[in-house]
């Protein structure tokens, strides 16, 4: 879904669709990762103009998605890349991503304005109006910071270094680097699934939110691995697994959203702004209740996903994956 920011229309700039270069199953892992990483960086770069122009919040979202996927790709397949390259990329990509965190948080909150208003009685309206006035001012300031950064020599230098590192010829400094990429991906998928299986078994009704958050991140990485290399994996069976992953990600994401929203709103409580703080307290109470109601859904979803049949399916599909297999 795309959102327009404060009624502004889209003109010449449009968010670009995500795409990856074609791969073959016998392609060596390092050149495959390099080709994919360059494509992700190029995709991110395409959205910078839209972020600076501030025509649509989707530009920032897609910029962040591509940077996040790039960082995940490098993290998941770091053993196929030179250590010096990882050392050069990680701090720069982390810095680029972190510069946009606050702006995205503010955007998400502004986009949910109608939902928040619907949660509270009308007598809280003035407090919410005061809150949104404050957040819109903060968003304008943060947008200017992000636009300034994306127009800066520092950003261009970091981007140039990342592009140069990724565009170099493969060095084949590790055994994984020269291993066929499909073989590597299958092993990674199995290893990650079994790690997540163990993590899920340790989660119960008393587990801290952080444990659920950690597992949610692991699901995201698992799905990324499948998406990145979907053309090399058995389409039908992998597609069914990916569909189940998406469903549980939605449930885990909903729970995490409540946690984030509660923390975000609580940070704005101000005893000198009485009406605003009343509205905030009301929203936090409602969101906390929704979070409590969502928790059993998380536990049930994990139990439904991590079954003996799913473990067998992972072992069968990713140990015997063949390009073009549609079973």
Secondary structure as UniProt FT lines:
FT   TURN            6..7
FT   TURN            25..26
FT   HELIX           29..46
FT   HELIX           48..53
FT   HELIX           57..76
FT   HELIX           78..80
FT   HELIX           83..98
FT   TURN            99..100
FT   HELIX           101..111
FT   HELIX           113..119
FT   HELIX           122..124
FT   HELIX           125..150
FT   HELIX           153..167
FT   HELIX           175..178
FT   HELIX           181..201
FT   TURN            205..206
FT   HELIX           209..228
FT   HELIX           230..232
FT   HELIX           235..266
FT   TURN            267..268
FT   TURN            271..272
FT   HELIX           274..305
FT   HELIX           308..319
FT   TURN            323..324
//
